[in-house]
Amino acid sequence: MYRSHTCGELRLGHVHQEVTLAGWVQTIRKFGSITFIDLRDRYGITQLLFGEELNQQLTEQPVGREFVLQATGLVTERSNKNPQILTGDIEVTVQSFKILNASAVPPFTIQDDTDGGDDLRMKYRFLDLRRNAVRKNLELRYAVNRSARNFLHQQGFMDIETPFLIKSTPEGARDFVVPSRMNPGQFYALPQSPQTFKQLLMVSGYDRYYQIVKCFRDEDLRADRQPEFTQIDCEMAFVEQEDILQMFEQLIKHIIKDVKQIDYTAEVERMTWEEAMWRYGNDKPDIRFGMQLANFQFPSHTFPQRSAATAGNIDFRQTGFAVLDGAETIIGMAVTGCAEYTRKQIDELTEWVKRPQIGMQGLVYIKYNADGTCKSSIDKFFSEEQLKAIAESSGALPGDLVFLLAGREEKTRKAASELRLEMGKRLGWRKEEELKLLWVVDFPLFEYAEEENRWVARHHPFTAPKPEHIAVMIDNDPEIKDAARYLEHPYAGIKANAYDMVLNGNEIGGGSIRIFQRPLQEKMFAALGMTEEEARHKFGFLLGAFEYGAPPHGGIAFGFDRLCSILGGSESIRDFIAFPKNNSGRDVMLDAPGTIDQQQLDELQIKLNLK
């Protein structure tokens, strides 16, 4: 027996018991004729006391950090207790010990405040995983996994595995492909999601399916992306959108209560995609704080049916200030209680919006002072009455600071969204401990790809239109004859029967009611520019299945890694993945991807053409 107890288990109730512990040496502290060693395992730390006789043995058999050690002894009450650890009231007076394995000097200190940088810790990830901070992240990940499975099981969902070696089908990102030795010149693809399989399972009668499943996308990486990631993938038959929303907001509430001990009883707010873009500048708004956007300039390419906010009788196209006069869009926002910001603070924010990641030319400000007066960077172009009208139209009250951004619509809206989030962070309004859920619904079904002069699916090609828009899609030709007037095309107004769940400004899940009838699915493929032959080649199996009694169905997929990172208070999903890739998609521990030898290439009948 290597151990009778773990290193996090012993308490005062174990005093006088003989125990055997095994683990890794965390620290060694010598005090004359005695030595203290902190022994660590996954469960905690226990202090070992080596008396005079064993201290001599330690001199003959030196022990270092990260040695694997087994020790047997009596549990005793500590005279100098440590309230910072659960085992801090006791120690083990060692009677015998054994070095199970020695360790080289670790390349970084294995503790929470480590001296190892990201690259070094990723290279030695097997050591990094020993740190408490990383262990807690993986424990949280497991808790989320367990909670989701328990809930879905109780709701009658069935966990069904689907293949990893599949046919390449377009789902919005590049596929990872796998050559087939037995079928020379042909390739499998790794699934970007189990989308078509879960729809086929609905056709097969498995009306409540789920998987916590690996998915693969060959795309550029960032903090919240990995080439392989995990989804909580779910599908239901004989449902409408409301059934999905009710079921899965309960799932997330259940996870939050299980994992964070927060009883989320509030009703989950709902917002259309258009309202999210109009009021917050993005389709995953953080609604933990206000500071909504005011949209002044028109015409709008994004929302042609909306009317612009006005500020008195001001014509922003004839101000004499070139930045505003020539702007496609002007967006204002009121920052509560910040009229006292100094010029230095405002200049720093101006430089912030000029960064390449944001890309604006500058930032206009209006201080709406507590006494009702206004001071602005555009004083010479506007009267004080006009400045006050602009401020109040932005939602400002006396004491607030107003920012104006101007430029091309899409770029300006994105910049305004980023500035809003940055101010929320700086002012402490984005509290990590506060959780706020939101459903965003009624997305456009199509987007116009200007460079290709055609429609593309905003979500994926299996998303159904809203029921009231099905006839519009069936009865109209999808071809765009005049690219400059695409917004006048009937397809531009079609809404998707789709929904995203947002948590604290992060999309954690998205899904839709699916197309389940062959004629409508064929119409969708045609709208996306597929010929009948191409549609049959890529999706003939699905179209064929729809002829055999496919039920109405829909589903959702949650980004499991992202959900874990939000609940764990981190901005990076890498912190919650045992063996993640770096920002170049490399596993620096395994040094992968790597080359393969010529024999393997010959077996696959692949010839490399490297340039």
TORMIDREN-668896 format. One record per residue: x, y, z of N, C-alpha, C in turn; residue in one letter. Coordinates in steps of 0.001 Angstrom, whole numbers, plus 500000, padded with zeros to 6 digits. Layout:
XYZXYZXYZA ...
end
This chain:
500852498802500000500000500000500000500886501245500000M 500695502066499007501502503281498914501019504363499870Y 499707504415500152499207505436501063497914504978501721R 497725505430502954496478505148503673495531506331503605S 496067507525503396495280508750503324495896509675502271H 495133510659501871495670511661500949496292512801501752T 496986513678501053497654514794501726496703515928502090C 495445515799501745494474516825502139493429516311503092G 493629515129503652492573514418504374492663514508505889E 493856514620506433494043514452507877493601515685508664L 492941515419509840492457516485510715492801516107512154R 492365516936513100492649516666514515492063515340514963L 490983514909514343490387513624514696491267512439514374G 492325512643513572493235511555513218494462511485514143H 494564512403515112495741512438515997495937511075516671V 497215510664516740497681509399517316497517508215516364H 496915508432515172496804507336514208498102507225513405Q 498463505990513057499596505784512153499072505841510716E 499710506642509916499251506844508533500433506722507591V 500118506459506336501127506466505275500652507421504187T 501513508375503842501211509376502798502193509211501648L 501758509604500475502643509618499307502294510839498468A 503323511481497943503087512663497127504382513292496684G 504300514572496332505442515315495816505931516299496864W 507231516470496929507818517404497890507595518832497395V 506851519615498194506581521015497834507701521925498330Q 507999521848499633509064522673500217509803521863501275T 511060522276501537511897521651502567512440522763503458I 512250522616504778512719523638505718513516522939506826R 514798523262506913515677522646507912515856523589509097K 515701523038510304515906523797511536516781522961512467F 518093523104512319519029522368513162518883520874512967G 518457520180514033518397518712513998517056518183513494S 516156519065513099514875518605512539514646519233511170I 513794518577510400513454519066509053511942518962508857T 511376519980508270509962519957507879509874519846506359F 509029518961505900508762518825504464507251518940504246I 506854519796503341505454519870502918505260518888501775D 504387517912501981504117516890500970502786517220500299L 502788517201498976501629517659498198501105516553497297R 499790516444497206499168515676496139497981516485495626D 497159515850494823496013516560494226495057517118495275R 495053516519496460494029516835497451494457517894498461Y 495757518185498556496205519185499508497651519001499915G 498005519588501068499380519562501579499352519128503045I 500286518268503407500470517893504818501929518124505199T 502112518707506367503473518926506867504004517650507509Q 505225517258507106505919516110507689507035516618508596L 507167516008509763508241516344510700509233515179510761L 510483515489510380511567514500510452512431514839511668F 512428513930512662513208514159513872514694513924513643G 515432513923514757516890513905514672517416512685513930E 516883511491514240517390510266513622517130510266512119E 515905510612511722515568510618510286516218511805509575L 516491512868510336517161514014509735518543513613509226N 519230512740509977520523512230509532520354511400508268Q 519256510630508214518983509817507031518720510698505806Q 518059511842506045517820512785504940519126513357504402L 520125513481505309521433513959504861522087512925503949T 521885511645504274522468510572503469521670510327502187E 520348510571502261519479510415501094518798511755500813Q 519513512697500223518959514046500029517650514014499228P 516719514828499693515416514957499035515311516372498474V 514818516494497264514652517810496647513208518078496256G 512951519284495792511615519647495338511142518719494224R 509901518340494286509208517490493319509673516031493345E 510492515653494347510739514229494565509408513571494943F 509231512317494507508056511553494917508441510767496170V 507712511046497262508112510556498581506956509792499226L 507303508707499905506344507979500738506819508089502187Q 505891508409503091506271508575504499505215507941505393A 505674507222506421504784506612507416505107507221508777T 504059507538509549504293508119510863502998508344511614G 503111509034512770501965509304513633501450510720513390L 500128510858513361499509512179513254499587512848514617V 500115514061514659500231514813515905499673516215515704T 499275516842516820498753518209516751499923519177516628E 499788520127515717500861521104515510500844522150516611R 502040522535517052502136523623518024501997524981517337S 502453525051516098502348526292515314501419526026514138N 500148526278514354499148525885513370499107526849512184K 498632526307511026498556527096509794497096527140509333N 496394528243509585494971528319509207494750528458507699P 495813528608506926495679528809505489495412527504504732Q 495666526355505401495422525073504734494530524209505614I 493785523297504995492812522490505722493477521520506692L 494715521145506413495450520226507299496351520979508269T 496098522271508439497018523113509199497048522890510689G 496127522052511199496124521797512655496990520604513036D 497435519851512037498178518620512360499478518563511551I 500308517606511918501465517238511120501697515740511331E 502527515155510509502850513739510648504305513628511101V 504498513044512293505855512782512781506339511495512118T 507282511643511208507674510543510330508482509498511099V 508125508222510902508861507092511482509752506418510434Q 509289506437509182510094505882508087509659506549506795S 510560506583505836510211507183504547510960506460503438F 510473506676502223511100506070501059510988507025499883K 512114507212499191512079508011497960511596507100496839I 510392507354496342509839506530495265510420506922493905L 510758508180493768511377508643492523511986510011492756N 513180510202492226513837511505492316513321512414491209A 513635513697491335513201514668490327514358515581489964S 514457515903488679515368516959488262514847518290488802A 515705519295488806515271520619489264514232521141488277V 513011521460488714511970521915487785512374523205487094P 511936523410485841512309524620485095511608525874485604P 510599525710486455509932526854487085509393526382488426F 509061527342489277508570527011490608507124526552490523T 506850525409491099505503524844491018504698525326492214I 504169526533492056503306527145493053502418528156492337Q 501428528702493052500471529589492391501161530793491753D 502034531450492505502783532591491955504082532080491350D 503959531434490212505125530795489609505994531805488872T 507245531439488677508161532286487913508261531825486462D 507381530920486043507412530423484676506483531209483763G 506978531638482600506136532315481619505247531327480880G 504340531866480045503374531017479334504063529948478497D 505068530349477718505714529401476803506398528275477567D 507098528641478635507804527637479425506819526681480100L 505743527230480640504764526378481322504031525477480331R 503801525963479102503165525112478096504105523997477636M 505398524271477582506366523241477194506399522129478238K 506294522526479509506296521548480598504900521508481242Y 503900521341480413502525521400480901502258520327481961R 502918519183481861502717518124482851503166518578484234F 504090519538484302504471520126485586503520521248485975L 503121522052485004502193523152485259500880522637485847D 500477521444485411499221520863485901499275520507487386L 500481520487487960500598520213489399500239521434490239R 500220522607489648499955523824490416498495523875490857R 498272524384492057496916524460492593495986525259491692N 496477526365491149495626527217490325495093526459489112A 495954525666488486495534524903487311494623523753487735V 494978523104488825494137522002489325492720522481489608R 492577523649490228491248524177490532490458524438489258K 491145524892488206490463525109486931489920523802486360N 490743522744486429490290521461485900489203520846486775L 489265521108488065488186520640488937486876521344488607E 486960522637488318485756523370487910485224522824486593L 486126522550485650485704521990484368484960520663484581R 485495519839485443484843518561485721483484518782486380Y 483397519769487270482125520056487947481069520515486942A 481474521345485964480530521792484935480080520600484097V 481026519742483735480720518548482942479719517661483685N 480013517400484938479158516508485747477764517106485920R 477703518414486167476422519077486372475566519029485116S 476198519295483960475457519266482694474908517870482424A 475727516859482633475284515484482381474129515097483308R 474229515479484574473170515137485515471849515771485107N 471894517045484733470662517739484333470057517108483088F 470893516905482070470374516377480805469841514958480975L 470488514167481811469977512826482080468593512896482722H 468447513795483690467165513927484368466062514407483431Q 466444515111482366465459515620481402465224514646480247Q 465780513452480333465513512434479330466396512478478102G 467498513221478166468421513261477031469308512020477038F 469696511586475850470526510397475695471870510797475094M 472948510373475723474304510665475233474636509671474122D 474781510170472904475060509313471745476310509833471044I 477309508975470879478546509370470211478344509419468701E 479034510343468073479013510461466611480444510408466085T 480653510110464794482006509873464278482887511121464254P 484196510881464336485184511935464148485728511952462715F 485713510843462033486169510783460648484935510856459753L 484739512032459147483508512268458397483825512862457034I 482787513263456332482924513899455035483055515410455220K 483880516037454408484046517484454491482783518177453990S 482190519003454856481000519770454490481197521197454963T 480686522174454230480919523576454615480108523963455839P 480800524458456874480099524936458070480648526280458524E 481368526980457678481794528332458013483266528490458309G 483997527406458564485434527483458819486126526384458020A 487455526435457989488196525386457279488152524088458070R 488082522989457338488141521669457953489587521247458182D 489832520497459236491034519679459331490756518395458554F 491674518016457693491455516844456850492447515737457204V 492002514486456992492783513302457338492843512405456103V 494033512117455561494115511259454381493741509813454702P 493141509149453728492738507751453898493702506845453141S 494433505988453875495371505073453235494635504061452358R 493469503591452824492740502561452092491967503113450897M 491851504435450836491170505093449710492074506195449184N 493101505825448406494115506790447980493496508005447292P 494026509181447662493554510430447063492280510956447686G 491766510272448696490549510724449358490832511040450823Q 489984511898451380490248512443452713488988512428453563F 489179512151454826488154512435455821488321513891456268Y 487302514402456948487417515681457659487064515447459111A 487690516205460002487299516188461404486115517133461571L 485112516764462355483863517547462408484037518895463086P 483515519935462440483425521245463084482340521240464154Q 481382520363464003480342520090464994479631518826464530S 478852518184465396478090517000464946476765517379464285P 476707518525463613475440519108463169474563518134462378Q 475088517589461286474233516736460462473909515420461163T 474822514930461996474555513675462706473424513838463712F 473414514962464416472345515114465407471000515311464730K 470999515924463530469746516014462793469296514632462320Q 470234513818461885469886512456461479469365511641462662L 469902511889463864469396511195465044467948511586465334L 467600512851465042466200513250465200465310512493464211M 465807512348462958465064511573461963464912510128462433V 465914509641463166465911508253463635465028508034464860S 464482509117465420463559508975466531464150509175467907G 465459509526467992466084509789469296465857511260469632Y 464698511552470218464190512922470244464885513839471240D 465727513299472120466517514145473018467941513590473071R 468808514246472357470215513817472213471123514857472841Y 472244514391473405473311515325473777474650514614473683Y 475697515424473606477078514969473654477920516087474235Q 478883515746475062479944516706475402481120516263474563I 481356516982473465482070516422472326483164517364471830V 484247516767471332485317517531470694484890517959469288K 485229519207468948484992519749467614486298520366467120C 486405520529465801487688520926465204487459521990464133F 488199523078464211488123524129463194489520524664462927R 489874524703461669491190525198461260491074526694461003D 491164527485462074491015528929461950492050529629462811E 492231530928462560493184531699463339492757531718464800D 493752531692465691493466531526467108493569532842467857L 492954532850469042493063533947469995492771533355471364R 492614534219472374492502533710473746491327532765473919A 490219533016473210489029532186473409488804531207472270D 489858530861471534489733529877470460490859528866470537R 490527527641470201491506526566470076491140525767468830Q 492122525132468173491777524338466987490891523147467330P 491029522617468528490096521595469014489475522122470299E 488162522048470354487440522612471483486269521694471803F 485591521980472901484535521095473378483200521820473403T 482153521115472982480795521651473021479895520763473881Q 478919521405474530477758520667475028476742520739473900I 476624519663473164475863519651471912474515518971472154D 473422519641471837472087519138472188471116519318471030C 470177518408470935469136518492469899467847517886470460E 466712518444470033465404517966470475464458517929469275M 463571516955469273462551516859468223461195517292468774A 460315517675467833458964518129468157458999519323469113F 459815520305468761459950521504469591459865522759468730V 459480523841469379459565525179468805460640525952469569E 460912527167469107461979527947469723461784528105471225Q 460569528362471653460316528594473074460687527383473919E 460456526184473390460819524964474131462323524900474370D 463086525261473346464555525253473462465017526275474491I 464482527487474409464924528544475321464626528170476768L 463438527640477009463070527269478375463964526152478906Q 464208525126478092465000523984478534466429524389478877M 467055525175478007468498525362478159468870526553479024F 467940527466479273468254528436480315468184527754481677E 467342526736481793467324525959483031468611525150483201Q 469159524638482098470442523935482168471529524849482723L 471640526058482171472713526955482600472485527412484038I 471250527686484406470959528037485802471346526896486744K 471071525658486310471429524488487117472945524403487302H 473699524621486228475163524575486309475686525671487227I 475141526879487086475583528002487923475351527693489401I 474219527108489709473925526780491107474841525674491618K 475058524648490788475917523531491185477362523959491391D 477861524740490454479296525029490403479676526276491197V 478824527304491146479137528576491803478319528815493072K 477388527895493371476498528061494523475730529385494464Q 475354529772493248474541530970493031473179530528492515I 472141530918493223470784530550492814470267531629491867D 470398531382490574470015532371489555468505532250489331Y 467754533091490020466295533017489935465704534065489006T 466508535019488566465993536103487721465557535563486359A 464558536218485799464129535873484450465222536266483462E 465497535406482502466531535688481519465960536660480473V 466607537804480353466150538833479413466305538347477975E 465442538841477101465535538528475679465642539816474876R 466377539746473796466626540917472979466805540476471538M 466228541212470601466451540864469198467872541242468797T 468348540592467760469679540910467233469772542377466863W 468722542896466249468747544292465827468869545227467024E 468111544946468091468199545785469283469586545702469919E 470163544511469936471505544355470505472514545189469727A 472443545114468411473387545881467589473128547379467713M 471874547756467764471503549170467812471878549800469152W 471613549085470234471790549669471565473167549433472162R 473853548346471712475137547998472320476279547858471320Y 475967547813470040477020547764469029477529546385468720G 477012545335469386477419543971469080476281543021469421N 476417541777468959475326540819469144475506539930470375D 476408540318471254476574539600472537476827540621473649K 475846541500473883476079542623474800476222542200476253P 477072542912476961477209542761478402476167543681479033D 475125543113479622474041543921480167474140544077481682I 475344543836482231475532544075483659475534545564483974R 475685546399482955475661547847483157474969548487481955F 474588549742482104473829550440481065474719551018479974G 474773552346479896475607553044478921475301552591477498M 474023552667477137473621552269475796474032553330474783Q 474133552907473542474617553782472475473480554614471905L 473821555817471459472892556671470712473398556767469284A 472516556478468324472894556447466908472337557689466218N 473220558560465748472780559852465237472683559950463726F 473578559329462991473683559616461569472966558588460722Q 472475559015459568471775558137458637472073558569457221F 471832557745456212471137556452456256472009555348456854P 471360554331457375472067553202457977471995551997457065S 473148551409456763473164550191455946472747548978456771H 473015549029458069472697547877458906471219547825459255T 470646548976459571469248549031459996468477550047459154F 468220549746457894467578550738457030466182551118457489P 465531550246458272464169550523458676464103551378459937Q 465251551583460613465247552361461850465409553841461552R 464858554671462416465073556114462292466158556515463271S 466959557494462889468081557898463732467603558705464923A 468374558605466013468137559497467136468472560923466697A 467804561890467268468070563279466893468499564062468116T 469213565118467871469638566018468940469168567417468564A 467956567742468969467388569027468578467218569089467071G 467617570180466500467542570369465043468921570341464404N 469865569660465048471243569661464560471351568779463323I 471938569316462277472255568528461081473735568191461159D 474029566944461489475422566556461693476225566565460403F 475558566731459265476299566755458003476729568163457620R 476340569143458421476687570531458106477173571251459355Q 478129570634460036478637571218461282479877572083461054T 480555571870459930481837572521459719482998571717460275G 482705570650460987483736569764461543483800568537460644F 484902568422459895484983567443458809484752566014459284A 485233565677460478485099564302460979483630563909461085V 482794564843461537481366564562461656480652564723460331L 481005565768459576480308566034458312480386564854457355D 481540564199457302481734563125456328481457561745456860G 480910561661458059480744560353458702479499559636458211A 479643558347457960478496557510457638477655557277458887E 478310557171460040477630556940461314478287557768462402T 477459558306463297477939558974464512477261558297465688I 478057557840466638477526557118467796477989557810469065I 477030558070469951477340558692471226477071557751472377G 477774557990473474477517557220474702477786558120475898M 476947557986476918477092558772478135477702557912479226A 478793558393479810479479557667480880479116558325482203V 478382557596483021477811558143484251478881558661485205T 478697559917485648479519560474486706480951560776486354G 481267560877485058482674561046484658482974562411484049C 482103563412484291482362564757483754483632565360484343A 484089564844485475485298565366486118486573564734485580E 486471563914484562487675563347483956488616564469483529Y 489918564258483757490909565250483367491224565135481874T 491869566145481358492280566102479949493244564947479705R 494081564668480710495025563554480578494285562235480439K 493248562052481231492471560809481154491774560676479801Q 491228561781479313490529561750478020491527561528476882I 492699562143476965493718561941475930494161560475475896D 494250559855477071494645558447477118493599557572476437E 492321557893476630491249557148475973491238557414474468L 491587558627474090491677558954472650492746558097471986T 493886557958472651494933557092472107494481555632472094E 493662555255473071493152553879473142492300553557471922W 491427554466471499490568554186470341491341554290469029V 492534554914469065493361555013467855494217553767467631K 494263552879468606495068551673468454494609550885467236R 495528550137466595495140549379465390493969548430465618P 493872547869466843492771546937467112491415547629467065Q 491378548942467325490125549705467312490022550504466009I 491080551256465682491200551859464356490449553144464110G 490088553901465162489388555161464954490390556313464827M 489926557404464197490803558566464020490926559393465284Q 489908559350466108489937560145467325488659559972468114G 488517560803469146487398560686470074486929562086470453L 485656562377470230485060563651470618484453563495472013V 484631564510472869484034564428474198483188565662474486Y 482195565467475317481377566562475845481252566343477344I 481727567296478137481536567235479583480232567962479924K 479264567197480417477992567774480844478105567990482358Y 478568569173482727478946569441484106477743569422485042N 478041569265486333476983569166487334476113570420487384A 476696571573487006475924572822487029475121573043485743D 475132572048484828474345572140483608475080572751482431G 476320573213482635477105573749481524477797572621480778T 478256572926479578478931571919478757480288572437478296C 481260571545478316482602571822477805482973570695476870K 483495571019475667483708569978474672484937570247473824S 485419569181473204486527569308472248486052569896470922S 484740570080470756484205570664469512483409571933469826I 483874572675470852483197573908471266482989574888470126D 483990575021469247483908576064468229482962575719467082K 482471574488467058481552574084465991480100574032466468F 479881574040467786478541573916468329478337574924469459F 477123575424469551476777576273470686476603575405471924S 476569576047473088476404575278474317475041574594474347E 474029575242473779472701574625473723472729573357472860E 473466573429471759473576572252470894474343571120471576Q 475415571488472270476174570459472992475308569788474053L 474495570588474724473606570029475743472576569098475111K 472082569493473920471100568651473224471728567325472811A 472985567368472327473675566132471951473881565248473175I 474315565867474287474566565110475509473295564429476000A 472200565181476054470953564611476561470397563552475615E 470610563742474301470178562725473337471006561449473461S 472197561564474044473039560387474293472683559703475605S 471729560286476334471314559707477604472020560288478806G 472737561403478620473529561969479708472676562820480643A 473086562831481904472562563717482927473701564612483404L 473396565724484078474482566554484605475450565720485443P 476737565926485204477781565151485866478338564034485011G 477736563819483839478181562728482966479129563229481882D 479870562291481317480791562555480214480272561832478980L 480218562537477849479718561959476596480881561794475627V 480940560616474994481901560375473929481153560228472616F 481729560766471541481199560592470193482272559937469330L 481867558916468582482738558282467591482070558411466235L 482872558632465199482303558851463871483156558166462816A 482499557655461771483215557005460673482311556054459927G 482930555060459262482154554031458569481327553244459577R 480132552868459157479176552322460122479682551097460875E 480094550067460151480485548823460815481670549036461749E 482658549775461263483865550021462058483550550867463293K 482709551875463113482376552772464217481538552066465264T 480604551245464806479761550512465751480606549556466595R 481548548889465940482425547971466673483301548733467664K 483836549881467234484687550679468123483894551192469321A 482654551627469081481819552118470178481533551002471171A 481295549795470649481066548645471516482286548370472376S 483469548390471774484702548119472527484966549204473564E 484698550467473206484908551557474160483933551433475327L 482702551069475037481718550865476108482203549798477090R 482686548677476562483167547600477426484398548027478215L 485281548782477578486487549246478262486136550182479415E 485189551100479176484787552002480252484100551234481378M 483275550239481012482646549417482034483665548711482901G 484747548249482271485818547573483016486557548559483911K 486914549718483373487678550693484148486893551223485341R 485586551324485177484755551885486235484217550827487195L 484629549572486983484234548509487900482804548052487746G 482215548279486577480823547879486347480713546446485829W 481813545869485392481802544484484892482319543569486006R 481490543394487006481901542643488196481934541150487889K 483089540543488142483280539121487851482283538248488592E 481964538648489824481072537815490639479601537954490231E 479284538950489420477901539142488973477694538416487647E 476674537567487580476384536807486371475069537288485776L 475090537568484466473892538084483795473712537366482467K 472603536628482378472281535873481168471366536671480252L 471471536383478963470659537070477958470457536152476766L 469234536126476231468979535485474941468955536558473862W 469704536363472796469610537210471601468931536376470521V 467857536908469949467037536149469005466834536953467719V 466221536299466740465824536944465474467018537503464710D 468023536684464504469165537057463682468744537100462206F 469455537846461378469226537703459934469576536280459501P 468810535730458590469117534388458083470322534444457154L 470407535524456367471473535658455375472322536885455652F 473560536828455184474418538000455067474813538132453611E 475081539367453200475495539597451826477009539642451758Y 477594538729450968479038538712450745479345539576449533A 479787540790449806479950541777448731480959541326447692E 482069540721448160483119540331447218482661539198446300E 481671538424446755481178537307445943479829537598445300E 479213538730445681477900539129445182476877538003445329N 476800537470446561475836536396446823475506536354448309R 474471535593448636474083535392450019474948534303450675W 475250534499451935475885533450452737475048533292454004V 475087532082454592474318531827455805475001532477456997A 474233533236457770474823533870458948475161532825460003R 474355531786460105474601530739461104475161529510460396H 474317528664459850474752527568458984473591527207458064H 473824526425457031472792526230456001471620525352456420P 471584524912457671470482524063458126469515524827459029F 469768526130459202468924526972460045467636527333459314T 466520527174459991465224527490459384464926528978459497A 464192529536458520463688530905458675462601530939459741P 462310532123460246461134532270461087459920531780460293K 458955531144460938457824530574460201457147531561459260P 457045532825459682456358533816458848457181534244457636E 458463533833457586459323534217456466459596533065455503H 459060531886455790459306530731454911458771531000453514I 457566531572453435456965531837452124457802532830451332A 458375533824452011459220534810451326460398534115450659V 460961533143451369462119532427450850461726531509449697M 460597530817449840460158529881448808459765530601447526I 459131531765447670458507532433446518459428533374445768D 460662533582446252461540534574445616462837533949445129N 463353534530444052464630534121443480465744534730444331D 466710533928444804467764534481445660468816535306444922P 468828535271443597469893535954442854469853537460443080E 471015538030443316471146539483443500471560540083442166I 470678540847441585470959541396440250471659542742440323K 471429543492441385472055544797441553472704544841442927D 474027544677442961474731544569444239474520545804445106A 474371546976444499474231548209445265472880548291445969A 471935547442445540470591547537446107470184546223446785R 471165545498447325470853544190447897469909544295449083Y 469927545430449810469042545577450953467576545644450556L 467317545916449270465929545949448805465437544561448420E 466339543593448378465948542229448022465111541618449154H 464079540845448839463243540245449894464039539410450894P 465126538768450437465904537929451343466581538736452456Y 466790540029452219467491540848453209466699540973454504A 465390540800454431464572540947455617464207539644456298G 464680538516455774464328537229456352465078537025457677I 464332536681458716464928536417460016465086534913460232K 466161534559460899466419533152461217465693532761462497A 465250531535462550464656530990463769465807530509464659N 466644531478465040467910531183465713468020531996466989A 468958531583467855469075532191469174470484531954469692Y 471000532929470416472286532814471114472059533086472584D 472762532341473444472769532683474863474064533407475177M 473932534527475886475058535392476228475184535444477745V 476406535322478231476700535427479658477797536459479851L 477448537570480495478427538621480801479173539106479564N 478446539255478459479062539785477244479814538761476428G 479636537477476721480267536398475971479197535456475439N 479273535144474164478358534140473623478804532783474149E 477935532129474910478284530810475447477562529690474720I 476553530036473924475824529000473205475008529588472078G 474787528784471068473966529237469952473322528059469262G 472165528306468679471481527238467974470324527766467174G 469486526848466708468372527245465850467372526117465745S 466192526468465290465254525488464780465734525138463376I 465742523849463045466358523403461795465319523271460674R 465809523341459476465010522948458316464839521431458371I 463617520948458145463405519495458197462641518971456981F 462397519848455992461692519439454783462603519640453582Q 462660518658452719463612518689451611463461519917450701R 462252520309450278462148521455449373462746522739449953P 462488522984451240463031524191451856464548524095451998L 465060522901452326466507522741452430467175522933451077Q 466571522426450025467104522630448677467072524101448295E 466016524798448705465931526233448437467050526987449166K 467350526548450378468425527166451154469766526952450462M 470019525733450028471281525462449340471392526308448065F 470303526448447345470309527257446125470595528718446440A 470028529207447537470265530596447932471733530846448238A 472430529810448696473844529934449037474754529670447845L 474141529537446659474920529393445437475278527980445071G 474688526975445736474973525576445400474090525140444229M 474687524430443291473900523793442247473210522563442831T 472213522054442125471536520840442585472521519683442709E 473424519575441732474410518495441758475341518630442959E 475789519866443242476680520097444382475970519786445689E 474704520188445804473947519915447022473776518418447237A 473503517682446156473356516230446288474672515576446671R 475778516075446094477094515502446390477480515725447848H 477239516921448366477668517245449732476671516799450785K 475391516879450467474379516649451495473269515709451047F 473574514858450080472550513934449603472004513041450699G 472864512642451640472432511775452743471377512470453598F 471534513785453827470583514520454655469285514776453892L 469408515183452629468214515408451816467406514131451690L 468104513009451528467413511730451432466691511387452720G 467342511659453852466727511363455145465447512161455351A 465411513389454820464229514236454987463003513670454263F 463209512699453388462083512098452667461442510953453448E 462006510638454616461509509501455382460959509943456749Y 460135510946456715459444511339457942460307512067458949G 461012513092458513461819513882459446460905514747460314A 461085514729461643460226515538462513460750516976462613P 459904517907463024460426519242463366461439519103464496P 462544519825464400463561519694465436464435520936465512H 465143521044466600466044522175466800466993521873467940G 467986522705468107468963522431469159469850523613469449G 470887523321470201471817524353470636473142523688470981I 474217524435470847475538523958471277476171525030472153A 476625524631473324477303525547474232478812525362474125F 479527526468474108480984526410474156481428526026475563G 481748524764475739482045524230477070483278524898477675F 484339525046476886485568525655477389485317527102477818D 484557527824476992484289529230477294483419529369478532R 482410528517478659481565528554479843482401528325481098L 483311527371481040484189527107482191485053528315482519C 485601528954481497486494530096481745485746531263482374S 484497531494481941483719532587482527483397532285483984I 482938531071484248482617530702485622483865530686486499L 485030530460485877486292530460486620486971531808486687G 486361532837486068486910534189486150488133534431485300G 488253533726484177489419533884483303488973534354481921S 489842535081481227489537535526479871489996534523478821E 490747533519479217491311532569478263490796531167478525S 490316530509477475489864529126477628491037528180477825I 492251528602477447493414527717477622493620527323479075R 493225528209479998493424527930481423492574526757481891D 491565526363481090490645525319481521490703524086480620F 491802523970479880492037522818479020493330522157479499I 493302520854479691494471520171480273495706520350479405A 495574520145478095496725520234477198496357521118475993F 496394522446476176495978523351475097497081523589474081P 496685524183472960497627524642471949497945526123472205K 499072526581471643499391528000471765498691528786470648N 498980530086470549498286530937469579498648530630468136N 499660529800467933500005529348466583499446527964466295S 498627527456467198498040526137467011499006525001467266G 500097525269467993501099524244468259500976523713469676R 501221522445469824501413521835471133502918521828471371D 503402522796472165504854522942472337505405521848473237V 504564521172474003505030520058474817505359518856473934M 504469518536472993504683517412472077505455517804470829L 505619519122470624506180519656469388505351519189468184D 504058519448468280503119519078467217502400520342466737A 502074520430465436502260519391464418503725519230464018P 504018518066463456505376517784463017505363517061461686G 506533516788461184506647516068459910506403514576460130T 506069513862459063505990512406459115507012511848458139I 507402510608458359508492510073457545507999509692456146D 508950509463455266508631509218453864507809507948453682Q 508030506954454529507271505711454407505774505956454611Q 505452506786455583504045507112455811503467507876454617Q 504233508813454085503759509566452916503521508629451734L 504445507680451546504303506735450432503059505862450613D 502799505412451845501614504592452098500333505356451794E 500373506658452053499197507489451809499146508008450374L 500206507721449607500333508201448228500210509728448176Q 500942510365449096500957511828449174502353512325448846I 502425513294447970503685513943447631503602515397448061K 504586515829448868504585517193449373505122518160448315L 504505519309448238504951520357447321505120521623448132N 506215521679448918506455522799449811507142523927449067L 506661525115449252507246526284448570507829527229449601K 
end
